[in-house]
Amino acid sequence: MAQHSTHPGGTSRVRRRALLGTVVLAVLVALAGLAAYLTRDGRSPSDTPAPPPSSSTASSSPTAPAGPHARSHALPLPPKTQDPIKYGKAAAAALWSYDTRAYSQPELRKALRGWLTRESKYADPASVNKVVPSPVLWKEMAANGQFATAKVNEAHFPHAFTQALQADPGAITEAYVYAVTVSGKQSIAWKGSSAGGAESRSTTLAVQCRPDHFCALVGVMPSVAP
């Protein structure tokens, strides 16, 4: 008759490892019920965000004209990097920038979906869609030629993420999803305005960086993790 191990220590370690891995992934993908775990100021992601140029940081000049050849370069393209911090900075800049003069709302949403991981098990497109202005709002913004640029100042791994990783380094090797908190500033302008408004921005993103693939976006956290 086969014997089954009843060693309490071994069973406890297996359960703990499985539980920790599940919690880490749930936090990173921002599943329902865990928003409070990453609450900083309760603020939602941008109500009016999206693409900068295809660089890994932010758009340089908010007054750059949207000429006939600008469309192919205006929408945000993900950088080819295996560094989650660099990717997080680029993704935040893309989410905080937009230009209603250069492309439509559906084009922007499609471009941002291109940043998402192809692993549907982890991708959270709904969280990305939430940061794109609605069709109605976009139409109003377009009537005024509204656009925004972003400047990324800093990015880091949140404290909760580093603690979980230190407790069990192997937990990340299933999905290779990293939490990255990015801080910066968004500047908004519109046609006929000599100067627009600007505000500080912060967001926590879930970024997947497998060893044999370039990084990809998993989703946007509902709250900012310090």
The 8 nearest C-alpha neighbors of each residue, nearest first, counted from 0:
[[1, 2, 3, 4, 5, 6, 7, 10],
 [2, 0, 3, 4, 5, 6, 10, 9],
 [1, 3, 0, 4, 5, 6, 7, 10],
 [4, 2, 5, 1, 6, 0, 10, 7],
 [3, 5, 6, 2, 9, 10, 7, 1],
 [4, 6, 7, 3, 10, 9, 8, 2],
 [5, 7, 9, 8, 4, 10, 11, 3],
 [8, 6, 10, 9, 5, 11, 12, 4],
 [7, 9, 11, 10, 6, 12, 13, 5],
 [10, 8, 12, 11, 7, 6, 13, 5],
 [9, 11, 13, 7, 12, 8, 14, 6],
 [12, 10, 8, 14, 9, 13, 15, 7],
 [11, 13, 15, 9, 14, 10, 16, 8],
 [12, 14, 16, 10, 15, 11, 17, 9],
 [15, 13, 17, 11, 16, 12, 18, 10],
 [14, 16, 12, 18, 13, 17, 11, 19],
 [17, 15, 13, 19, 14, 18, 12, 20],
 [16, 18, 14, 20, 15, 19, 13, 21],
 [17, 19, 15, 21, 20, 16, 14, 22],
 [20, 18, 22, 16, 21, 17, 15, 23],
 [19, 21, 170, 17, 23, 18, 22, 16],
 [20, 22, 18, 24, 19, 23, 25, 17],
 [21, 23, 25, 19, 24, 20, 26, 18],
 [24, 22, 26, 20, 25, 21, 19, 27],
 [25, 23, 27, 21, 26, 22, 28, 20],
 [24, 26, 22, 28, 30, 23, 27, 29],
 [27, 25, 29, 23, 24, 28, 22, 33],
 [26, 28, 24, 205, 29, 25, 178, 23],
 [27, 29, 25, 26, 30, 24, 205, 218],
 [30, 28, 26, 27, 220, 25, 31, 33],
 [29, 31, 25, 28, 33, 32, 26, 34],
 [32, 30, 33, 29, 34, 25, 26, 28],
 [31, 33, 34, 30, 35, 29, 36, 25],
 [34, 32, 36, 35, 31, 30, 26, 29],
 [33, 35, 36, 37, 32, 221, 222, 38],
 [36, 34, 38, 37, 33, 32, 222, 41],
 [37, 35, 33, 34, 38, 26, 224, 32],
 [36, 38, 224, 35, 34, 222, 223, 39],
 [39, 37, 35, 222, 41, 36, 223, 40],
 [38, 40, 223, 41, 224, 37, 222, 225],
 [39, 41, 42, 38, 223, 222, 43, 224],
 [42, 40, 38, 222, 39, 43, 223, 221],
 [41, 43, 40, 222, 44, 223, 221, 39],
 [42, 44, 221, 222, 45, 41, 46, 223],
 [45, 43, 130, 202, 46, 42, 221, 222],
 [46, 44, 47, 130, 48, 43, 95, 94],
 [45, 47, 130, 48, 132, 44, 131, 129],
 [46, 48, 45, 132, 131, 130, 95, 49],
 [49, 47, 95, 94, 96, 45, 130, 131],
 [94, 48, 50, 96, 97, 95, 93, 131],
 [51, 49, 93, 96, 97, 75, 74, 94],
 [52, 50, 96, 58, 93, 75, 57, 92],
 [51, 53, 73, 75, 54, 58, 74, 72],
 [52, 54, 76, 75, 51, 55, 72, 74],
 [53, 55, 56, 52, 57, 78, 89, 76],
 [56, 54, 89, 78, 53, 57, 88, 85],
 [57, 55, 89, 54, 92, 88, 151, 58],
 [58, 56, 149, 92, 150, 51, 59, 151],
 [57, 59, 51, 148, 52, 60, 149, 56],
 [58, 60, 57, 61, 148, 150, 149, 52],
 [59, 61, 62, 63, 58, 148, 57, 64],
 [62, 60, 63, 148, 147, 59, 58, 188],
 [63, 61, 60, 64, 188, 146, 65, 59],
 [62, 64, 60, 61, 65, 59, 66, 58],
 [65, 63, 66, 62, 69, 61, 100, 101],
 [64, 66, 69, 101, 100, 63, 67, 70],
 [67, 65, 69, 68, 64, 70, 101, 63],
 [68, 66, 69, 65, 70, 101, 71, 64],
 [67, 69, 66, 70, 71, 72, 65, 73],
 [70, 68, 66, 65, 72, 67, 71, 73],
 [71, 69, 73, 72, 68, 101, 102, 67],
 [70, 72, 69, 73, 68, 74, 67, 101],
 [73, 71, 70, 69, 74, 52, 53, 75],
 [74, 72, 52, 70, 69, 71, 75, 51],
 [73, 75, 50, 72, 52, 110, 76, 107],
 [76, 74, 53, 50, 52, 51, 93, 73],
 [75, 77, 53, 78, 74, 110, 114, 52],
 [78, 76, 114, 79, 75, 53, 89, 90],
 [79, 77, 80, 55, 76, 86, 54, 89],
 [80, 78, 213, 77, 81, 214, 86, 215],
 [79, 81, 213, 82, 78, 214, 86, 85],
 [80, 82, 213, 214, 208, 83, 79, 212],
 [81, 83, 85, 80, 84, 86, 214, 208],
 [84, 82, 86, 85, 87, 206, 81, 208],
 [83, 85, 87, 86, 82, 154, 88, 179],
 [86, 84, 88, 87, 82, 83, 89, 55],
 [85, 87, 83, 89, 88, 84, 90, 82],
 [86, 88, 84, 90, 85, 89, 83, 179],
 [89, 87, 85, 91, 86, 90, 56, 92],
 [90, 88, 55, 56, 86, 92, 87, 91],
 [89, 91, 93, 87, 92, 88, 86, 94],
 [90, 92, 94, 88, 93, 89, 87, 95],
 [93, 91, 57, 89, 95, 90, 149, 94],
 [94, 92, 50, 49, 90, 51, 91, 96],
 [49, 93, 95, 48, 91, 92, 96, 50],
 [94, 96, 48, 49, 92, 93, 149, 91],
 [97, 95, 49, 50, 148, 147, 51, 48],
 [98, 96, 49, 50, 147, 146, 48, 51],
 [99, 97, 146, 100, 101, 147, 145, 102],
 [98, 100, 141, 101, 102, 145, 146, 144],
 [101, 99, 98, 144, 102, 65, 141, 145],
 [100, 102, 65, 99, 98, 70, 73, 69],
 [103, 101, 99, 100, 106, 70, 104, 98],
 [104, 102, 106, 105, 107, 99, 101, 100],
 [103, 105, 107, 106, 108, 134, 137, 102],
 [106, 104, 108, 107, 103, 109, 134, 102],
 [107, 105, 109, 103, 104, 108, 110, 102],
 [106, 108, 110, 104, 105, 109, 111, 103],
 [107, 109, 105, 111, 110, 106, 112, 104],
 [108, 110, 112, 106, 107, 111, 105, 113],
 [111, 109, 107, 113, 112, 108, 106, 74],
 [110, 112, 113, 108, 114, 109, 107, 75],
 [113, 111, 109, 114, 115, 110, 108, 124],
 [112, 114, 111, 110, 115, 109, 77, 76],
 [115, 113, 112, 111, 216, 77, 215, 116],
 [116, 114, 216, 112, 215, 113, 217, 122],
 [115, 117, 215, 118, 216, 122, 217, 114],
 [116, 118, 119, 115, 122, 215, 121, 120],
 [117, 119, 116, 120, 121, 122, 115, 217],
 [118, 120, 122, 121, 117, 116, 123, 115],
 [119, 121, 118, 122, 123, 117, 116, 174],
 [120, 122, 119, 118, 217, 123, 28, 116],
 [123, 121, 217, 119, 116, 124, 120, 118],
 [122, 124, 218, 125, 126, 217, 121, 28],
 [125, 123, 127, 126, 122, 128, 218, 112],
 [124, 126, 128, 127, 123, 129, 218, 219],
 [125, 127, 129, 219, 124, 128, 218, 123],
 [128, 126, 124, 129, 125, 130, 219, 218],
 [127, 129, 125, 131, 130, 126, 124, 108],
 [130, 128, 126, 127, 131, 125, 132, 46],
 [129, 131, 45, 128, 46, 48, 127, 44],
 [132, 130, 128, 129, 48, 47, 49, 133],
 [133, 131, 47, 137, 136, 46, 130, 134],
 [132, 134, 136, 135, 137, 131, 104, 129],
 [135, 133, 137, 136, 138, 104, 132, 105],
 [136, 134, 138, 133, 137, 139, 132, 140],
 [135, 137, 139, 133, 138, 134, 132, 140],
 [136, 138, 140, 134, 139, 135, 132, 133],
 [139, 137, 141, 135, 136, 140, 134, 142],
 [140, 138, 136, 142, 137, 141, 135, 143],
 [139, 141, 137, 145, 143, 142, 138, 136],
 [142, 140, 144, 99, 138, 143, 139, 145],
 [141, 143, 139, 140, 144, 138, 145, 99],
 [142, 144, 141, 140, 145, 189, 190, 139],
 [145, 143, 141, 189, 190, 100, 142, 99],
 [146, 144, 189, 140, 143, 188, 99, 141],
 [145, 147, 98, 97, 188, 187, 99, 189],
 [148, 146, 187, 96, 97, 186, 188, 98],
 [147, 149, 96, 186, 58, 185, 61, 51],
 [150, 148, 185, 57, 92, 96, 184, 95],
 [149, 151, 184, 57, 183, 152, 185, 92],
 [152, 150, 183, 153, 182, 149, 88, 56],
 [151, 153, 183, 182, 150, 154, 184, 181],
 [154, 152, 182, 181, 151, 183, 155, 88],
 [153, 155, 181, 180, 84, 182, 88, 179],
 [154, 156, 180, 179, 157, 84, 181, 153],
 [155, 157, 179, 178, 180, 160, 158, 161],
 [158, 156, 225, 160, 159, 224, 180, 155],
 [157, 159, 161, 160, 162, 225, 156, 224],
 [160, 158, 162, 157, 161, 163, 224, 225],
 [159, 161, 163, 157, 162, 158, 164, 178],
 [160, 162, 164, 158, 163, 159, 165, 157],
 [163, 161, 165, 159, 160, 164, 158, 166],
 [164, 162, 166, 160, 161, 165, 159, 167],
 [163, 165, 168, 161, 167, 166, 162, 160],
 [164, 166, 162, 167, 163, 168, 161, 160],
 [165, 167, 163, 164, 162, 168, 161, 19],
 [166, 168, 164, 165, 169, 170, 163, 16],
 [169, 167, 164, 170, 165, 166, 171, 163],
 [168, 170, 171, 167, 172, 164, 173, 20],
 [171, 169, 20, 168, 172, 167, 173, 164],
 [170, 172, 175, 169, 173, 174, 168, 176],
 [171, 173, 175, 169, 170, 174, 168, 209],
 [172, 174, 171, 175, 170, 169, 20, 176],
 [173, 175, 176, 172, 171, 207, 209, 24],
 [176, 174, 171, 172, 209, 207, 208, 173],
 [175, 177, 207, 174, 206, 205, 208, 171],
 [178, 176, 206, 205, 207, 179, 175, 83],
 [177, 179, 205, 204, 27, 156, 206, 160],
 [180, 178, 156, 204, 203, 155, 87, 177],
 [181, 179, 203, 155, 154, 202, 156, 157],
 [180, 182, 154, 202, 201, 153, 203, 88],
 [183, 181, 201, 153, 200, 152, 151, 154],
 [184, 182, 151, 152, 200, 150, 199, 201],
 [183, 185, 199, 200, 150, 198, 149, 151],
 [186, 184, 149, 197, 198, 148, 95, 199],
 [185, 187, 197, 148, 147, 196, 149, 184],
 [188, 186, 147, 196, 195, 146, 197, 185],
 [189, 187, 195, 146, 145, 147, 194, 192],
 [190, 188, 145, 144, 192, 143, 146, 191],
 [191, 189, 144, 192, 143, 145, 188, 193],
 [190, 192, 189, 193, 143, 144, 188, 194],
 [193, 191, 194, 190, 189, 195, 188, 145],
 [192, 194, 191, 195, 188, 190, 189, 62],
 [195, 193, 192, 188, 196, 187, 189, 191],
 [196, 194, 188, 187, 192, 197, 186, 193],
 [195, 197, 187, 186, 188, 194, 198, 185],
 [198, 196, 186, 185, 187, 184, 195, 199],
 [199, 197, 185, 184, 200, 186, 196, 183],
 [198, 200, 184, 183, 185, 201, 197, 182],
 [199, 201, 184, 183, 182, 198, 185, 202],
 [202, 200, 182, 181, 183, 223, 199, 203],
 [201, 203, 223, 181, 180, 44, 204, 182],
 [204, 202, 180, 223, 220, 179, 224, 181],
 [203, 205, 219, 179, 220, 178, 218, 206],
 [204, 206, 178, 217, 27, 218, 177, 28],
 [207, 205, 216, 177, 217, 176, 215, 204],
 [206, 208, 176, 215, 214, 175, 177, 216],
 [209, 207, 214, 175, 81, 213, 83, 210],
 [208, 210, 212, 175, 211, 207, 214, 213],
 [211, 209, 212, 208, 81, 213, 175, 214],
 [210, 212, 209, 213, 208, 81, 214, 175],
 [213, 211, 209, 210, 214, 208, 81, 80],
 [212, 214, 81, 80, 79, 208, 215, 209],
 [213, 215, 208, 81, 207, 80, 212, 83],
 [216, 214, 116, 207, 115, 114, 206, 217],
 [215, 217, 115, 206, 114, 116, 218, 207],
 [218, 216, 122, 205, 206, 115, 123, 116],
 [217, 219, 123, 205, 216, 126, 204, 127],
 [220, 218, 204, 126, 127, 205, 203, 221],
 [219, 221, 222, 203, 29, 204, 218, 223],
 [220, 222, 43, 34, 219, 44, 29, 223],
 [223, 221, 38, 220, 41, 37, 43, 42],
 [222, 224, 203, 202, 39, 38, 37, 225],
 [223, 225, 37, 157, 39, 203, 38, 222],
 [224, 157, 158, 223, 39, 180, 37, 159]]
